[in-house]
Amino acid sequence: MAAPVIRRLPIVLAPRVTWWHGWAPLVMMPGGVLLFAPSTWPAWAVMWTLAFTIYAGCKWLTWRRTPLDGVPRWRHAAYLLAWPGLDAAAFLSAPVTRSPAAREWISGAALFACGVALLFGAARLIAPQHPAVAAWVGMIGIVLTLHFGIFRVLSCGWRALGVEARPLMDRPLASVSLSEFWGRRWNTAFRDLTHRFLFRPLTTRVGARWAILGGFVFSGLVHELVISVPAAGGYGAPTIFFTLQAIGMLVERTGIGRRIGLGQRWSGWAFAMFVLVAPVYLLFHPPFVGRIVLPFMRALRAM
């Protein structure tokens, strides 16, 4: 039986909103968490609350700055409450480019199962002898469960209903360059947000190279807020990690980089994976692992 397709209504762009509309929740809510979070909260609760308020602020910003007429109210609500992506225009009005194949449903379910097995199985077995290793296994399990599992199946569900909801993760290990990894395959929700509100405006003012550097430094600062601040340590390390990503991406685009094969084939893949993996301990630094990840896993009874 063919998948049901939602009848499309004529979509008309509403008058543009002023530049400052939509920013208030993103500016105010994380600050409210830092100011008013009870001192009795564990660090992992502060982290998750910060992450959620930042995400909610970003979600509101993208919706508020994408005024469309003729979109049913339920679809607005679905974008705000039932889809983690941040491309409001696509979800609300774009035609579906490709319905999900059966293998997408299967892969999403399989990755969800793998994530659960890592988080509640492998990590528990490793924890008594190697708690730090168990924490990394648990982090991988959480990402597989959420981003590659639940969010992938959710993407399939919306596309089957005729709504454009691209997967947030698109085979990131297949990337042959850092540009491909960060621009097309890893967490496309954050990419959509920064490309629209940061990279494009910066490019018109300072050029693409400085816009790339500025975008990654901004990513580092966001991760400082979510990772280093709740962990009360490791300050600066996430920003260094993302700065290295920007430098690596710029190296790929140099004449020398292109001549030695960066950005293509095995040489490009190897360079991208090295730049991503070698400094990853800067992003998930020891204070974060010890003060947030391990206590959170214990709270989940995962170790």
Secondary structure as GFF3:
##gff-version 3
##sequence-region A 1 303
A	DSSP	beta_strand	12	13	.	.	.	ID=ss1
A	DSSP	alpha_helix	24	36	.	.	.	ID=ss2
A	DSSP	alpha_helix	43	64	.	.	.	ID=ss3
A	DSSP	beta_strand	68	69	.	.	.	ID=ss4
A	DSSP	alpha_helix	73	81	.	.	.	ID=ss5
A	DSSP	alpha_helix	88	93	.	.	.	ID=ss6
A	DSSP	alpha_helix	102	117	.	.	.	ID=ss7
A	DSSP	pi_helix	118	122	.	.	.	ID=ss8
A	DSSP	alpha_helix	123	126	.	.	.	ID=ss9
A	DSSP	alpha_helix	131	143	.	.	.	ID=ss10
A	DSSP	pi_helix	144	150	.	.	.	ID=ss11
A	DSSP	alpha_helix	151	160	.	.	.	ID=ss12
A	DSSP	three_ten_helix	172	174	.	.	.	ID=ss13
A	DSSP	alpha_helix	178	180	.	.	.	ID=ss14
A	DSSP	pi_helix	181	185	.	.	.	ID=ss15
A	DSSP	alpha_helix	188	194	.	.	.	ID=ss16
A	DSSP	pi_helix	195	199	.	.	.	ID=ss17
A	DSSP	alpha_helix	200	206	.	.	.	ID=ss18
A	DSSP	alpha_helix	208	223	.	.	.	ID=ss19
A	DSSP	pi_helix	224	228	.	.	.	ID=ss20
A	DSSP	alpha_helix	229	231	.	.	.	ID=ss21
A	DSSP	alpha_helix	237	252	.	.	.	ID=ss22
A	DSSP	alpha_helix	255	259	.	.	.	ID=ss23
A	DSSP	alpha_helix	265	277	.	.	.	ID=ss24
A	DSSP	alpha_helix	280	283	.	.	.	ID=ss25
A	DSSP	alpha_helix	286	288	.	.	.	ID=ss26
A	DSSP	pi_helix	289	293	.	.	.	ID=ss27
A	DSSP	alpha_helix	294	299	.	.	.	ID=ss28
###
